[in-house]
Amino acid sequence: EGGGCVATVGSTARSGGDESEEDEPEEDLPGALLYPCGLAFNRRGELFVSDTELSQILVYDASGAFVRRFGEQGDGEGEFDRPDGLAFTPSGDLVVADHGNNRVQVLREDGTF
């Protein structure tokens, strides 16, 4: 009794094709994930998921529906290289462990500085 999965968000971004193909999310699968790593909930119950392969943060609403994504591969402000752990500050800012860039970024909830 119990111990089962209670919810799932996102879906696989892989098309199931040749594994030698570069991993890219399917265009018809918004909110698809390749390598989800870190997660955190904001005060409204939205789930933020870091995807280390996409170098993006994906956001899902309280019901699990995809809302938006932000970030891209790079080393500038709001860009990531294998984002990992996520947390929210008491004031609502998003803290991202930007693993590949050897830094921690603190962003607004919408991904901006």
N, C-alpha and C positions, 0 to 999 in steps of 0.2 A: 504494500500500500504506500502511495506517495512516492517521492523521489523522481518523478518524471519531469520532463521539460515543461515549463509553464508558458514560455513564449519564445519566438525566434524573430529576429529582425535581420534585414538585408537578405542577400542571396549570393550564391557564388557568382563571381564575375567571369569565370572561365567558360568558354564556349564548348568545351569538351573536345576540341580539335587537337591537332598535333601539339604535343608538349613543347616542341622547339619554338613554337610561335611566342612572340613577346606577350607577356601578360598585359592585357588591356581590358578594362571593363566593357561589357557589351553595351552598345548605345541604347538598346531597348530594355536594359535592366537598370533603371535609375536606382541608386542606393546599393548596387551590388558591391560586394567586398572581395578583395583578393587575400590580404593577410591582416585581419583585424587584430589589434594588439591591446591597446589601452581603452578604457571607457570611463565615463563620468556622467552623472546626471546633474542638470542644472536645477534651479528652484522650481521651474515649471514642469519638471518631469521629463524634459527632452533628454534623449540619450545621445551623447557625443562619443564616437568611436574613431580611434586613430587607426589608419591602415598603412602599415609600413611599406608595402609594395607600391601603393598609389601615391604615397607621400601627401595624403590628404586627411582631413577630418570630415567625417560624415555625420549628419545629424538626423535623428528619427524622433517623431513625436511620441507622446505618452502611449499611443496605441500601437506603436511600432512602424508606422508609415514613414517612408523617406521624406525628409523636408528639404535638405540642401547639403551641399558639400563646399569646402573651401580649402585653399592651399594648393601648392604645386611643388614639384621638385625644384630645389634651389637653396641658396644660402642667404637670401635677403629677408627682410622683415615679412612675416606671414608666409614664408616659404619653408619647406621642410625637407629633410633627408632622413627617411625612416622614423617618422614620429612614433613615439612609444607611449609612455604613461601620460595620463590626463588627470587633472583635478580642477576644481573650482575654488577660487578664493572666497572668503566670507562676503566680499563686495560683488561677487558675480563674474569676475574675470576668469578666463580659461588659462590654465597653466599647462604647457605642452613640453614634455621631455623630448627634445629634438635630437635623437640619438646620433644620427649620422653627421650632424653639424656640431656635436659636442657642446650643446648649450640647452638652456631652458628659455622658452619664450612665454611671455605673459601677454595675452590678447583679449580683446573684447569678445563677447559671446558670438559676434558675427564674423570673427576671424581677422578683424582689423586692429591696428594699434591705436 
